[in-house]
């Protein structure tokens, strides 16, 4: 099943171990947002854009 990992740049430097494998192995497509851990509150249009683009790519 296709998946996208959304990295919030103001959060952690590296993804948690459970996420790092699929992202680094290419199973999950990466996306980056210049926000903290809760982008749906700080920049609600950006996560919506990422979801739309991810859905269109599949």
PQR file of N, CA, C, O and H, with PARSE charges and radii, in Angstrom:
ATOM      1  N   UNK A   1       0.840  -1.161   0.000 -0.4000 1.5000
ATOM      2  CA  UNK A   1       0.000   0.000   0.000 -0.0000 2.0000
ATOM      3  C   UNK A   1       0.896   1.239   0.000  0.5500 1.7000
ATOM      4  O   UNK A   1       1.815   1.321   0.816 -0.5500 1.4000
ATOM      5  N   UNK A   2       0.660   2.190  -0.878 -0.4000 1.5000
ATOM      6  CA  UNK A   2       1.470   3.408  -0.912 -0.0000 2.0000
ATOM      7  C   UNK A   2       1.324   4.209   0.384  0.5500 1.7000
ATOM      8  O   UNK A   2       0.253   4.233   0.990 -0.5500 1.4000
ATOM      9  H   UNK A   2      -0.086   2.124  -1.541  0.4000 1.0000
ATOM     10  N   UNK A   3       2.393   4.852   0.793 -0.4000 1.5000
ATOM     11  CA  UNK A   3       2.377   5.671   2.006 -0.0000 2.0000
ATOM     12  C   UNK A   3       3.326   6.843   1.834  0.5500 1.7000
ATOM     13  O   UNK A   3       4.279   6.779   1.058 -0.5500 1.4000
ATOM     14  H   UNK A   3       3.263   4.833   0.300  0.4000 1.0000
ATOM     15  N   UNK A   4       3.054   7.906   2.561 -0.4000 1.5000
ATOM     16  CA  UNK A   4       3.905   9.096   2.555 -0.0000 2.0000
ATOM     17  C   UNK A   4       4.235   9.455   3.994  0.5500 1.7000
ATOM     18  O   UNK A   4       3.346   9.529   4.843 -0.5500 1.4000
ATOM     19  H   UNK A   4       2.279   7.958   3.192  0.4000 1.0000
ATOM     20  N   UNK A   5       5.503   9.675   4.263 -0.4000 1.5000
ATOM     21  CA  UNK A   5       5.950  10.126   5.581 -0.0000 2.0000
ATOM     22  C   UNK A   5       6.090  11.632   5.525  0.5500 1.7000
ATOM     23  O   UNK A   5       6.825  12.156   4.688 -0.5500 1.4000
ATOM     24  H   UNK A   5       6.225   9.614   3.574  0.4000 1.0000
ATOM     25  N   UNK A   6       5.396  12.334   6.402 -0.4000 1.5000
ATOM     26  CA  UNK A   6       5.470  13.796   6.461 -0.0000 2.0000
ATOM     27  C   UNK A   6       6.425  14.174   7.584  0.5500 1.7000
ATOM     28  O   UNK A   6       6.132  13.969   8.763 -0.5500 1.4000
ATOM     29  H   UNK A   6       4.799  11.908   7.082  0.4000 1.0000
ATOM     30  N   UNK A   7       7.567  14.727   7.202 -0.4000 1.5000
ATOM     31  CA  UNK A   7       8.583  15.165   8.163 -0.0000 2.0000
ATOM     32  C   UNK A   7       8.349  16.622   8.487  0.5500 1.7000
ATOM     33  O   UNK A   7       8.441  17.483   7.612 -0.5500 1.4000
ATOM     34  H   UNK A   7       7.805  14.893   6.245  0.4000 1.0000
ATOM     35  N   UNK A   8       8.046  16.901   9.750 -0.4000 1.5000
ATOM     36  CA  UNK A   8       7.889  18.277  10.218 -0.0000 2.0000
ATOM     37  C   UNK A   8       9.273  18.768  10.646  0.5500 1.7000
ATOM     38  O   UNK A   8       9.839  18.278  11.624 -0.5500 1.4000
ATOM     39  H   UNK A   8       7.972  16.201  10.460  0.4000 1.0000
ATOM     40  N   UNK A   9       9.803  19.723   9.918 -0.4000 1.5000
ATOM     41  CA  UNK A   9      11.198  20.135  10.083 -0.0000 2.0000
ATOM     42  C   UNK A   9      11.514  20.762  11.436  0.5500 1.7000
ATOM     43  O   UNK A   9      12.675  20.758  11.847 -0.5500 1.4000
ATOM     44  H   UNK A   9       9.344  20.120   9.124  0.4000 1.0000
ATOM     45  N   UNK A  10      10.529  21.297  12.137 -0.4000 1.5000
ATOM     46  CA  UNK A  10      10.782  21.894  13.448 -0.0000 2.0000
ATOM     47  C   UNK A  10      10.575  20.896  14.581  0.5500 1.7000
ATOM     48  O   UNK A  10      10.570  21.277  15.752 -0.5500 1.4000
ATOM     49  H   UNK A  10       9.586  21.300  11.803  0.4000 1.0000
ATOM     50  N   UNK A  11      10.404  19.634  14.242 -0.4000 1.5000
ATOM     51  CA  UNK A  11      10.218  18.579  15.236 -0.0000 2.0000
ATOM     52  C   UNK A  11      11.554  17.882  15.462  0.5500 1.7000
ATOM     53  O   UNK A  11      12.533  18.559  15.778 -0.5500 1.4000
ATOM     54  H   UNK A  11      10.408  19.325  13.291  0.4000 1.0000
ATOM     55  N   UNK A  12      11.637  16.611  15.321 -0.4000 1.5000
ATOM     56  CA  UNK A  12      12.876  15.848  15.519 -0.0000 2.0000
ATOM     57  C   UNK A  12      13.807  15.987  14.322  0.5500 1.7000
ATOM     58  O   UNK A  12      13.380  16.321  13.217 -0.5500 1.4000
ATOM     59  H   UNK A  12      10.842  16.062  15.064  0.4000 1.0000
ATOM     60  N   UNK A  13      15.081  15.725  14.565 -0.4000 1.5000
ATOM     61  CA  UNK A  13      16.051  15.743  13.467 -0.0000 2.0000
ATOM     62  C   UNK A  13      15.941  14.507  12.594  0.5500 1.7000
ATOM     63  O   UNK A  13      16.126  14.582  11.380 -0.5500 1.4000
ATOM     64  H   UNK A  13      15.428  15.454  15.463  0.4000 1.0000
ATOM     65  N   UNK A  14      15.643  13.378  13.203 -0.4000 1.5000
ATOM     66  CA  UNK A  14      15.539  12.114  12.466 -0.0000 2.0000
ATOM     67  C   UNK A  14      14.195  11.463  12.774  0.5500 1.7000
ATOM     68  O   UNK A  14      13.629  11.690  13.843 -0.5500 1.4000
ATOM     69  H   UNK A  14      15.492  13.318  14.190  0.4000 1.0000
ATOM     70  N   UNK A  15      13.682  10.660  11.854 -0.4000 1.5000
ATOM     71  CA  UNK A  15      12.418   9.972  12.156 -0.0000 2.0000
ATOM     72  C   UNK A  15      12.611   8.919  13.235  0.5500 1.7000
ATOM     73  O   UNK A  15      13.721   8.421  13.424 -0.5500 1.4000
ATOM     74  H   UNK A  15      14.142  10.476  10.985  0.4000 1.0000
ATOM     75  N   UNK A  16      11.534   8.574  13.950 -0.4000 1.5000
ATOM     76  CA  UNK A  16      11.630   7.495  14.936 -0.0000 2.0000
ATOM     77  C   UNK A  16      12.065   6.200  14.269  0.5500 1.7000
ATOM     78  O   UNK A  16      11.839   6.025  13.071 -0.5500 1.4000
ATOM     79  H   UNK A  16      10.632   8.978  13.796  0.4000 1.0000
ATOM     80  N   UNK A  17      12.683   5.289  15.011 -0.4000 1.5000
ATOM     81  CA  UNK A  17      13.179   4.040  14.418 -0.0000 2.0000
ATOM     82  C   UNK A  17      12.138   3.253  13.635  0.5500 1.7000
ATOM     83  O   UNK A  17      12.468   2.669  12.603 -0.5500 1.4000
ATOM     84  H   UNK A  17      12.867   5.432  15.983  0.4000 1.0000
ATOM     85  N   UNK A  18      10.902   3.220  14.092 -0.4000 1.5000
ATOM     86  CA  UNK A  18       9.866   2.459  13.389 -0.0000 2.0000
ATOM     87  C   UNK A  18       9.547   3.046  12.022  0.5500 1.7000
ATOM     88  O   UNK A  18       9.013   2.353  11.156 -0.5500 1.4000
ATOM     89  H   UNK A  18      10.634   3.694  14.931  0.4000 1.0000
ATOM     90  N   UNK A  19       9.868   4.315  11.824 -0.4000 1.5000
ATOM     91  CA  UNK A  19       9.574   5.009  10.567 -0.0000 2.0000
ATOM     92  C   UNK A  19      10.810   5.062   9.671  0.5500 1.7000
ATOM     93  O   UNK A  19      10.688   5.066   8.446 -0.5500 1.4000
ATOM     94  H   UNK A  19      10.301   4.878  12.528  0.4000 1.0000
ATOM     95  N   UNK A  20      11.979   5.102  10.267 -0.4000 1.5000
ATOM     96  CA  UNK A  20      13.219   5.274   9.502 -0.0000 2.0000
ATOM     97  C   UNK A  20      13.411   4.187   8.455  0.5500 1.7000
ATOM     98  O   UNK A  20      13.819   4.488   7.333 -0.5500 1.4000
ATOM     99  H   UNK A  20      12.078   5.100  11.262  0.4000 1.0000
ATOM    100  N   UNK A  21      13.132   2.947   8.785 -0.4000 1.5000
ATOM    101  CA  UNK A  21      13.326   1.839   7.843 -0.0000 2.0000
ATOM    102  C   UNK A  21      12.521   1.997   6.562  0.5500 1.7000
ATOM    103  O   UNK A  21      13.099   1.975   5.475 -0.5500 1.4000
ATOM    104  H   UNK A  21      12.801   2.703   9.696  0.4000 1.0000
ATOM    105  N   UNK A  22      11.201   2.156   6.657 -0.4000 1.5000
ATOM    106  CA  UNK A  22      10.407   2.305   5.432 -0.0000 2.0000
ATOM    107  C   UNK A  22      10.758   3.557   4.627  0.5500 1.7000
ATOM    108  O   UNK A  22      10.716   3.532   3.397 -0.5500 1.4000
ATOM    109  H   UNK A  22      10.732   2.174   7.540  0.4000 1.0000
ATOM    110  N   UNK A  23      11.105   4.654   5.310 -0.4000 1.5000
ATOM    111  CA  UNK A  23      11.453   5.889   4.595 -0.0000 2.0000
ATOM    112  C   UNK A  23      12.783   5.710   3.874  0.5500 1.7000
ATOM    113  O   UNK A  23      12.895   5.998   2.682 -0.5500 1.4000
ATOM    114  H   UNK A  23      11.139   4.675   6.310  0.4000 1.0000
ATOM    115  N   UNK A  24      13.790   5.232   4.600 -0.4000 1.5000
ATOM    116  CA  UNK A  24      15.115   5.077   4.005 -0.0000 2.0000
ATOM    117  C   UNK A  24      15.142   3.973   2.956  0.5500 1.7000
ATOM    118  O   UNK A  24      15.939   4.026   2.019 -0.5500 1.4000
ATOM    119  H   UNK A  24      13.699   4.998   5.568  0.4000 1.0000
ATOM    120  N   UNK A  25      14.278   2.977   3.105 -0.4000 1.5000
ATOM    121  CA  UNK A  25      14.219   1.886   2.143 -0.0000 2.0000
ATOM    122  C   UNK A  25      13.402   2.216   0.899  0.5500 1.7000
ATOM    123  O   UNK A  25      13.321   1.413  -0.030 -0.5500 1.4000
ATOM    124  H   UNK A  25      13.631   2.934   3.866  0.4000 1.0000
ATOM    125  N   UNK A  26      12.797   3.402   0.887 -0.4000 1.5000
ATOM    126  CA  UNK A  26      12.048   3.816  -0.286 -0.0000 2.0000
ATOM    127  C   UNK A  26      10.614   3.313  -0.340  0.5500 1.7000
ATOM    128  O   UNK A  26       9.914   3.562  -1.321 -0.5500 1.4000
ATOM    129  H   UNK A  26      12.863   4.054   1.641  0.4000 1.0000
ATOM    130  N   UNK A  27      10.159   2.605   0.702 -0.4000 1.5000
ATOM    131  CA  UNK A  27       8.769   2.107   0.710 -0.0000 2.0000
ATOM    132  C   UNK A  27       7.774   3.231   0.960  0.5500 1.7000
ATOM    133  O   UNK A  27       6.643   3.180   0.478 -0.5500 1.4000
ATOM    134  H   UNK A  27      10.728   2.403   1.500  0.4000 1.0000
ATOM    135  N   UNK A  28       8.194   4.256   1.718 -0.4000 1.5000
ATOM    136  CA  UNK A  28       7.333   5.401   2.000 -0.0000 2.0000
ATOM    137  C   UNK A  28       7.935   6.613   1.314  0.5500 1.7000
ATOM    138  O   UNK A  28       9.132   6.869   1.450 -0.5500 1.4000
ATOM    139  H   UNK A  28       9.113   4.298   2.110  0.4000 1.0000
ATOM    140  N   UNK A  29       7.133   7.357   0.586 -0.4000 1.5000
ATOM    141  CA  UNK A  29       7.604   8.582  -0.043 -0.0000 2.0000
ATOM    142  C   UNK A  29       7.718   9.688   0.996  0.5500 1.7000
ATOM    143  O   UNK A  29       6.836   9.817   1.845 -0.5500 1.4000
ATOM    144  H   UNK A  29       6.161   7.149   0.475  0.4000 1.0000
ATOM    145  N   UNK A  30       8.766  10.478   0.954 -0.4000 1.5000
ATOM    146  CA  UNK A  30       8.929  11.542   1.945 -0.0000 2.0000
ATOM    147  C   UNK A  30       8.273  12.852   1.502  0.5500 1.7000
ATOM    148  O   UNK A  30       8.178  13.143   0.310 -0.5500 1.4000
ATOM    149  H   UNK A  30       9.483  10.373   0.264  0.4000 1.0000
ATOM    150  N   UNK A  31       7.833  13.619   2.466 -0.4000 1.5000
ATOM    151  CA  UNK A  31       7.369  14.989   2.263 -0.0000 2.0000
ATOM    152  C   UNK A  31       7.848  15.796   3.462  0.5500 1.7000
ATOM    153  O   UNK A  31       7.909  15.273   4.575 -0.5500 1.4000
ATOM    154  H   UNK A  31       7.910  13.383   3.435  0.4000 1.0000
ATOM    155  N   UNK A  32       8.186  17.050   3.250 -0.4000 1.5000
ATOM    156  CA  UNK A  32       8.664  17.895   4.340 -0.0000 2.0000
ATOM    157  C   UNK A  32       7.782  19.122   4.475  0.5500 1.7000
ATOM    158  O   UNK A  32       7.345  19.712   3.487 -0.5500 1.4000
ATOM    159  H   UNK A  32       8.137  17.475   2.346  0.4000 1.0000
ATOM    160  N   UNK A  33       7.531  19.495   5.737 -0.4000 1.5000
ATOM    161  CA  UNK A  33       6.787  20.704   6.037 -0.0000 2.0000
ATOM    162  C   UNK A  33       7.596  21.540   7.019  0.5500 1.7000
ATOM    163  O   UNK A  33       8.155  21.007   7.977 -0.5500 1.4000
ATOM    164  H   UNK A  33       7.886  19.016   6.539  0.4000 1.0000
ATOM    165  N   UNK A  34       7.660  22.825   6.789 -0.4000 1.5000
ATOM    166  CA  UNK A  34       8.407  23.741   7.651 -0.0000 2.0000
ATOM    167  C   UNK A  34       7.513  24.168   8.814  0.5500 1.7000
ATOM    168  O   UNK A  34       7.040  25.303   8.875 -0.5500 1.4000
ATOM    169  H   UNK A  34       7.206  23.259   6.010  0.4000 1.0000
ATOM    170  N   UNK A  35       7.297  23.230   9.731 -0.4000 1.5000
ATOM    171  CA  UNK A  35       6.416  23.447  10.872 -0.0000 2.0000
ATOM    172  C   UNK A  35       6.796  22.482  11.976  0.5500 1.7000
ATOM    173  O   UNK A  35       7.693  21.655  11.812 -0.5500 1.4000
ATOM    174  H   UNK A  35       7.681  22.308   9.681  0.4000 1.0000
ATOM    175  N   UNK A  36       6.105  22.590  13.104 -0.4000 1.5000
ATOM    176  CA  UNK A  36       6.331  21.688  14.219 -0.0000 2.0000
ATOM    177  C   UNK A  36       5.490  20.424  14.089  0.5500 1.7000
ATOM    178  O   UNK A  36       5.017  20.085  13.004 -0.5500 1.4000
ATOM    179  H   UNK A  36       5.376  23.261  13.237  0.4000 1.0000
ATOM    180  N   UNK A  37       5.315  19.738  15.204 -0.4000 1.5000
ATOM    181  CA  UNK A  37       4.678  18.422  15.222 -0.0000 2.0000
ATOM    182  C   UNK A  37       3.189  18.444  14.877  0.5500 1.7000
ATOM    183  O   UNK A  37       2.646  17.402  14.511 -0.5500 1.4000
ATOM    184  H   UNK A  37       5.699  20.014  16.085  0.4000 1.0000
ATOM    185  N   UNK A  38       2.524  19.560  14.975 -0.4000 1.5000
ATOM    186  CA  UNK A  38       1.084  19.652  14.734 -0.0000 2.0000
ATOM    187  C   UNK A  38       0.789  20.562  13.546  0.5500 1.7000
ATOM    188  O   UNK A  38       0.203  21.627  13.742 -0.5500 1.4000
ATOM    189  H   UNK A  38       2.965  20.407  15.272  0.4000 1.0000
ATOM    190  N   UNK A  39       1.167  20.194  12.326 -0.4000 1.5000
ATOM    191  CA  UNK A  39       0.963  21.080  11.177 -0.0000 2.0000
ATOM    192  C   UNK A  39      -0.504  21.353  10.865  0.5500 1.7000
ATOM    193  O   UNK A  39      -0.829  22.360  10.237 -0.5500 1.4000
ATOM    194  H   UNK A  39       1.643  19.329  12.167  0.4000 1.0000
ATOM    195  N   UNK A  40      -1.393  20.454  11.303 -0.4000 1.5000
ATOM    196  CA  UNK A  40      -2.816  20.668  11.016 -0.0000 2.0000
ATOM    197  C   UNK A  40      -3.370  21.864  11.776  0.5500 1.7000
ATOM    198  O   UNK A  40      -4.442  22.365  11.439 -0.5500 1.4000
ATOM    199  H   UNK A  40      -1.129  19.635  11.812  0.4000 1.0000
ATOM    200  N   UNK A  41      -2.650  22.329  12.801 -0.4000 1.5000
ATOM    201  CA  UNK A  41      -3.048  23.533  13.520 -0.0000 2.0000
ATOM    202  C   UNK A  41      -2.253  24.752  13.069  0.5500 1.7000
ATOM    203  O   UNK A  41      -2.815  25.833  12.894 -0.5500 1.4000
ATOM    204  H   UNK A  41      -1.779  21.922  13.074  0.4000 1.0000
ATOM    205  N   UNK A  42      -0.942  24.581  12.880 -0.4000 1.5000
ATOM    206  CA  UNK A  42      -0.098  25.732  12.541 -0.0000 2.0000
ATOM    207  C   UNK A  42      -0.162  26.116  11.067  0.5500 1.7000
ATOM    208  O   UNK A  42      -0.078  27.298  10.733 -0.5500 1.4000
ATOM    209  H   UNK A  42      -0.486  23.703  13.022  0.4000 1.0000
ATOM    210  N   UNK A  43      -0.310  25.134  10.181 -0.4000 1.5000
ATOM    211  CA  UNK A  43      -0.359  25.380   8.731 -0.0000 2.0000
ATOM    212  C   UNK A  43      -1.322  24.382   8.086  0.5500 1.7000
ATOM    213  O   UNK A  43      -0.873  23.512   7.340 -0.5500 1.4000
ATOM    214  H   UNK A  43      -0.378  24.173  10.452  0.4000 1.0000
ATOM    215  N   UNK A  44      -2.628  24.475   8.345 -0.4000 1.5000
ATOM    216  CA  UNK A  44      -3.555  23.430   7.916 -0.0000 2.0000
ATOM    217  C   UNK A  44      -3.600  23.184   6.412  0.5500 1.7000
ATOM    218  O   UNK A  44      -3.932  22.077   5.988 -0.5500 1.4000
ATOM    219  H   UNK A  44      -2.993  25.182   8.951  0.4000 1.0000
ATOM    220  N   UNK A  45      -3.284  24.157   5.616 -0.4000 1.5000
ATOM    221  CA  UNK A  45      -3.335  23.942   4.160 -0.0000 2.0000
ATOM    222  C   UNK A  45      -2.189  23.064   3.672  0.5500 1.7000
ATOM    223  O   UNK A  45      -2.340  22.338   2.689 -0.5500 1.4000
ATOM    224  H   UNK A  45      -3.015  25.057   5.961  0.4000 1.0000
ATOM    225  N   UNK A  46      -1.066  23.122   4.336 -0.4000 1.5000
ATOM    226  CA  UNK A  46       0.098  22.347   3.883 -0.0000 2.0000
ATOM    227  C   UNK A  46      -0.109  20.841   4.018  0.5500 1.7000
ATOM    228  O   UNK A  46       0.129  20.126   3.045 -0.5500 1.4000
ATOM    229  H   UNK A  46      -0.943  23.712   5.134  0.4000 1.0000
ATOM    230  N   UNK A  47      -0.540  20.313   5.171 -0.4000 1.5000
ATOM    231  CA  UNK A  47      -0.778  18.865   5.212 -0.0000 2.0000
ATOM    232  C   UNK A  47      -1.892  18.443   4.258  0.5500 1.7000
ATOM    233  O   UNK A  47      -1.855  17.343   3.707 -0.5500 1.4000
ATOM    234  H   UNK A  47      -0.733  20.893   5.962  0.4000 1.0000
ATOM    235  N   UNK A  48      -2.880  19.312   4.063 -0.4000 1.5000
ATOM    236  CA  UNK A  48      -3.941  18.997   3.096 -0.0000 2.0000
ATOM    237  C   UNK A  48      -3.370  18.894   1.686  0.5500 1.7000
ATOM    238  O   UNK A  48      -3.761  18.017   0.917 -0.5500 1.4000
ATOM    239  H   UNK A  48      -2.909  20.206   4.510  0.4000 1.0000
ATOM    240  N   UNK A  49      -2.449  19.788   1.349 -0.4000 1.5000
ATOM    241  CA  UNK A  49      -1.797  19.758   0.032 -0.0000 2.0000
ATOM    242  C   UNK A  49      -1.004  18.463  -0.129  0.5500 1.7000
ATOM    243  O   UNK A  49      -1.078  17.819  -1.175 -0.5500 1.4000
ATOM    244  H   UNK A  49      -2.131  20.501   1.974  0.4000 1.0000
ATOM    245  N   UNK A  50      -0.247  18.077   0.898 -0.4000 1.5000
ATOM    246  CA  UNK A  50       0.543  16.845   0.840 -0.0000 2.0000
ATOM    247  C   UNK A  50      -0.371  15.635   0.641  0.5500 1.7000
ATOM    248  O   UNK A  50      -0.058  14.744  -0.149 -0.5500 1.4000
ATOM    249  H   UNK A  50      -0.187  18.601   1.748  0.4000 1.0000
ATOM    250  N   UNK A  51      -1.491  15.602   1.351 -0.4000 1.5000
ATOM    251  CA  UNK A  51      -2.427  14.480   1.200 -0.0000 2.0000
ATOM    252  C   UNK A  51      -3.019  14.435  -0.207  0.5500 1.7000
ATOM    253  O   UNK A  51      -3.134  13.363  -0.801 -0.5500 1.4000
ATOM    254  H   UNK A  51      -1.744  16.326   1.993  0.4000 1.0000
ATOM    255  N   UNK A  52      -3.392  15.594  -0.738 -0.4000 1.5000
ATOM    256  CA  UNK A  52      -3.938  15.623  -2.107 -0.0000 2.0000
ATOM    257  C   UNK A  52      -2.901  15.143  -3.128  0.5500 1.7000
ATOM    258  O   UNK A  52      -3.202  14.328  -4.000 -0.5500 1.4000
ATOM    259  H   UNK A  52      -3.298  16.465  -0.256  0.4000 1.0000
ATOM    260  N   UNK A  53      -1.676  15.661  -3.002 -0.4000 1.5000
ATOM    261  CA  UNK A  53      -0.618  15.276  -3.957 -0.0000 2.0000
ATOM    262  C   UNK A  53      -0.273  13.795  -3.829  0.5500 1.7000
ATOM    263  O   UNK A  53      -0.027  13.129  -4.835 -0.5500 1.4000
ATOM    264  H   UNK A  53      -1.431  16.322  -2.293  0.4000 1.0000
ATOM    265  N   UNK A  54      -0.252  13.276  -2.611 -0.4000 1.5000
ATOM    266  CA  UNK A  54       0.052  11.850  -2.418 -0.0000 2.0000
ATOM    267  C   UNK A  54      -1.041  10.977  -3.023  0.5500 1.7000
ATOM    268  O   UNK A  54      -0.757   9.960  -3.655 -0.5500 1.4000
ATOM    269  H   UNK A  54      -0.451  13.817  -1.794  0.4000 1.0000
ATOM    270  N   UNK A  55      -2.288  11.381  -2.826 -0.4000 1.5000
ATOM    271  CA  UNK A  55      -3.414  10.612  -3.375 -0.0000 2.0000
ATOM    272  C   UNK A  55      -3.410  10.651  -4.893  0.5500 1.7000
ATOM    273  O   UNK A  55      -3.729   9.652  -5.538 -0.5500 1.4000
ATOM    274  H   UNK A  55      -2.520  12.208  -2.312  0.4000 1.0000
ATOM    275  N   UNK A  56      -3.057  11.783  -5.469 -0.4000 1.5000
ATOM    276  CA  UNK A  56      -3.032  11.920  -6.935 -0.0000 2.0000
ATOM    277  C   UNK A  56      -1.902  11.102  -7.557  0.5500 1.7000
ATOM    278  O   UNK A  56      -2.014  10.652  -8.697 -0.5500 1.4000
ATOM    279  H   UNK A  56      -2.798  12.595  -4.945  0.4000 1.0000
ATOM    280  N   UNK A  57      -0.815  10.910  -6.809 -0.4000 1.5000
ATOM    281  CA  UNK A  57       0.339  10.179  -7.331 -0.0000 2.0000
ATOM    282  C   UNK A  57       0.085   8.676  -7.355  0.5500 1.7000
ATOM    283  O   UNK A  57       0.753   7.951  -8.092 -0.5500 1.4000
ATOM    284  H   UNK A  57      -0.725  11.276  -5.882  0.4000 1.0000
ATOM    285  N   UNK A  58      -0.864   8.202  -6.565 -0.4000 1.5000
ATOM    286  CA  UNK A  58      -1.103   6.758  -6.468 -0.0000 2.0000
ATOM    287  C   UNK A  58      -2.020   6.297  -7.505  0.5500 1.7000
ATOM    288  O   UNK A  58      -2.331   5.108  -7.571 -0.5500 1.4000
ATOM    289  H   UNK A  58      -1.407   8.792  -5.966  0.4000 1.0000
TER
END
